[in-house]
Amino acid sequence: MATFHLTILTPEQVVFEGDVESLTAPGVAGCLGILAHHTPLLAAVRRGVLHVRREEGRKYFAVDESFLHVNGNAAVLLADAAVEVADEHAARQAHEAMVRG
Amino acid sequence: MASYRIYNARLASLRSMRRVTKTMKMVSATKLRRAQAAEERATRFSGRMGDVAGHVLALPEARAHEFVLPRAPVRNGLLIVLSADKGLCGGFNANLVRFAAQWIEEQRARFHKLRAAFCGRRALAALRDRVEVRNVYDGVAARPDFRAALRIGRDVTDAFAARQYDEVHLAYNRFHSAMSQEPVIERLLPVPLDTAAAPAAPGPRAEHLFEPEAPRLIELFLRQLVCLRLHSALLQNAAGEHGARMTAMDSATSNVDNLTLRYTKLRNQARQSSITGELIEIISGAEALK
C-alpha cells in the first residue's frame, strides 16, 4: 500500500517520524482520514487519539490540541503535547493527565 | 602587621568561596546547555509552524482579524515582564528592570491604565512600586515548559479577546550568547503579522483545504502563535539567566583566584617577618648573655 511521510512534533520533542499508510485524527470539525497523496490540507485537531497504520502494525498517540498540515505526500502534526500509547484505554488515561494539566 | 594566622583563616574562606562559585558555574553551564537544547527543538517546531502560518495568515480574513487589527483608541495596556527568580547572575535582571521601567515611564501616557504581569520574582520585586501588578506566574522562570507558555498565552489572549486589554507587550532578555543578552520589549497582541510569518504565494485558498473554515482556523492559529512566541521568550529568558550566571560565576571564580594569590603572598610575608622578628630576639638575647 502507498505510504506517506508523517512527522509528529511538539515544541519540546519529535514524537514520531516515519512512513505510514494511513492516519486518522480527531479534527475540530470531524474525524479526518488521511491516505497517501491527499490533497493539501490544513486542519485544526482537537484533543484525542491519533491512529496510525503502518506496514509493521498500528500505533496510537494521545494528542493535545494541534494543527495538521498535509502537503505534497507529507503530513506534519504540530501538537501542544503528544505521547505514544499502547491502546485506546491508555490514551484515555493520557488525556486525563493532559486535562489535569 | 597582622599575624599570618589571620591570613590563613582568610585563605580558608576564599577556598570555600571558590568551591561555591565554581560549582555554581558548572551547574549553570549544564542548565544553559539544557535550555539551549530546548530552544533548538522549539525553533524547529516554530519553523514548521511558520511554513503553515504563511498559508493561513496570507488570507484576507487574517488581516482583518480582531487579534491582528490595532485597536483605537487604546485604553488599557498589559506588560508581561520575564525575569529570573534568583540573583547572582550579573546585570541580567537589573538591565531588564531598567529597560522596562524606562518603557513604562515613556508609554504610560498612551494608556488609560497600564498593568503588568510578572514571571520571575526579581523584576516583580523591583517594579511592583512603579506599576500596577495584574498577576504573577510563579515557578516557571527557571525551567519553562510549553504547558506554562500555554497557560500564560491563553490567559492573556482571553483577557485581550474580552477587551480587558487593548495591547499586550512582552519584556524579556533576548539571548545572543552566554556573554550577551539584550533586553527587548515586543508587542504580543495585536499580533504583528510581519514578524509572525512570511506571506505565502498568492491564492493559497485554491491550493489548500481548510478545516474548520478560515475564520475559526485563523483564530486558533493566532492563539497558538501567541503561545509559541511566549514559549520562545521564556526559553530565551531561562537560557539567558543561566548564561549570565555562568559568566558571573566564572569572573567571581577568577576574582577569588586573584585574591588567593594576593593573600598567599601577604601571608608568606607575614610569616617571614614573624620568623625574622623571633630570630632577632633570640640573637640579641644571646648577644646580651655574652
Interface residues (C-beta under 8 A of the other chain):
Chain A: T7 L9 T10 P11 E12 Q13 V14 G27 V28 A29 G30 L32 T39 P40 L41 L42 A43 A44 E65 F67 H69 N71 V76 L78 D80 A81 G101
Chain B: A38 R41 A42 R44 F45 S46 R48 M49 D51 V52 H55 V56 D145 F146 R147 A149 L150 R151 E207 H208 L209 F210 E211 P212 R216 L217 L220 F221 Q224 L228 H231
